[in-house]
Amino acid sequence: MHARPRGGRKLHAFFRTMYYAGPRPEEAVARDVLDVRLPEGSAPDQWGELLFHMARHEVGKQWTDTGEVHEKRG
């Protein structure tokens, strides 16, 4: 399942995040490692926290000021 060269683990994590947390696709793309808070191993409840505070829209190089494919927005 994770052996596909063009997606693999990243694509699997992307769709799991969308399924369980319910963000929009552009919010899931903008997620960073620092936006994930995992509980301690000895915590009574094993709930983590995902922070979504930015969206990265894919609009195309010709439509952004920087010439990048993704545009960062708050």
C-alpha positions in Angstrom: 0.0 0.0 0.0 2.8 2.4 0.8 5.1 1.2 -1.9 3.8 3.4 -4.7 6.5 5.8 -5.8 4.3 8.8 -6.6 2.3 9.2 -3.4 2.8 6.4 -0.9 3.0 7.5 2.7 2.4 11.2 2.1 -0.8 10.6 0.1 -2.0 8.1 2.6 -1.5 10.6 5.5 -3.1 13.4 3.4 -6.4 11.4 2.9 -6.4 10.1 6.5 -6.1 13.7 7.7 -9.0 14.7 5.5 -11.2 11.8 6.6 -10.6 12.0 10.3 -10.1 15.8 10.9 -12.3 17.2 8.1 -10.2 20.1 6.7 -10.5 21.4 3.2 -7.8 20.0 0.8 -5.9 23.3 0.7 -5.7 23.3 4.6 -4.5 19.7 4.7 -1.7 20.5 2.2 -0.5 23.5 4.3 -0.2 21.3 7.5 3.3 21.2 8.9 4.9 18.8 11.4 4.8 21.5 14.1 1.0 21.7 13.7 0.6 18.2 15.1 0.4 17.7 18.8 0.5 14.1 20.0 -0.3 13.0 23.5 2.2 11.5 26.0 2.5 7.8 25.9 1.2 7.5 29.5 -1.7 9.9 29.0 -5.1 8.5 30.1 -6.7 9.7 26.8 -4.9 9.2 23.6 -6.3 12.2 21.7 -3.9 14.3 19.6 -4.5 17.7 18.1 -4.1 19.0 14.6 -3.8 22.8 14.1 -5.0 24.3 10.8 -4.2 28.0 10.5 -3.2 28.4 6.9 -4.4 27.3 3.4 -2.2 26.7 0.3 -4.3 27.2 -2.8 -3.0 25.7 -6.1 -3.7 28.4 -8.6 -0.9 28.2 -11.2 2.4 30.0 -11.7 1.0 32.7 -14.0 -1.6 33.9 -11.3 0.8 34.3 -8.3 3.1 37.2 -7.5 6.0 34.9 -6.6 5.7 32.6 -9.6 5.0 29.5 -7.4 2.2 27.0 -8.0 0.8 27.3 -4.4 -0.3 30.6 -2.9 -0.2 30.9 0.9 -3.2 32.4 2.6 -4.3 32.8 6.2 
